[in-house]
């Protein structure tokens, strides 16, 4: 096996047909929002064998989806390596697939579908797919859905599957659950807590740190402490600033991996974040989310379902919004008061009563 090609084979009973390949390589949130596609295949064909090709960062989460039997993990820049492409082709063609589903719609994902050798390769027509992807598919679906999850499920229409039930199928390992339980026993968190995530992949998606601190202080007056999560040193600095600005109301989370984070989110009463991977992870484990949008469309890629609140007053679709240092003007259109009110609304929906002091 090539040194940059890893196989995660899970012990399952799914050894029948059809044999299905899903290609969703990145990012974390997009992979999580692809889980319902895998689950819909599993629900329709209980004995199907499902393989998923994904890049390394999201692989642990994909492996934790109970609909997936086998995970093929590739390096981020696999498409530029002839040796890795050859190894990937050999691996995928060792057991023929009945069909491939490509929700990503890029050249590199289409290339994986093509390398599989499957006679049925189902992807999206333009403009949902981009680059050379449509030329690498055998069947194209013209998407009409608004939300990304509903759009991905449209790939099943050529297979006779329409409007399947949406579920995520994320099963967390005992070690991750134990980590979350240990954290929840801390004195400041044992009566319940919210999770606040200040990070985002693009600067244009980031909400000001001082406004996250406003929300943490507001929740503190309602008797609800906030746990501030982070990944990497830059986000840790942001989290520490929120804690400093919110004495006794906000607490710094420890370093966690993705599965530990998912378990912590599952234990939380509320999650507050911009459009980023942990937001979709929180929605997948059933935690009510207050989602802030500015540089992406909240109605298309916000947390799925009715138990969440998505806030968006402006939309930045400029070509350069993904570049480092881009102005977050659209995110700043969301004010602290509206976010605090959204938090109160979701907390009230859970208990039927306003949190402590909110009724005063």
Secondary structure, DSSP 8 states (H G I E B T S, - for coil): --TTEEEEE---S--SS-EEEEE----HHHHHTTHHHHHHHHHHSTT-EEEEEEEHHHHHHHHTBTT-SEEEEE-TTGGG-HHHHHHHHHHHTTS--SEEE--S-SHHHHHHHHHTT-S-EEEE-TTTS-TTGGGG-SEEE----SSHHHHHHGGGGGGT--S------B---HHHHHHHHHHHTSTTTTT-EEEEE---SSGGG---HHHHHHHHHHHHHTT-EEEEE--SHHHHHHHHHHHHHSTTTEEE-----HHHHHHHHHH-SEEEEESSHHHHHHHHTT--EEEE-SSS-HHHHS--SSS-EEE-S-----TTTTSTT---HHHHTS-HHHHHHHHHHHHHHHHSS--TTTT-
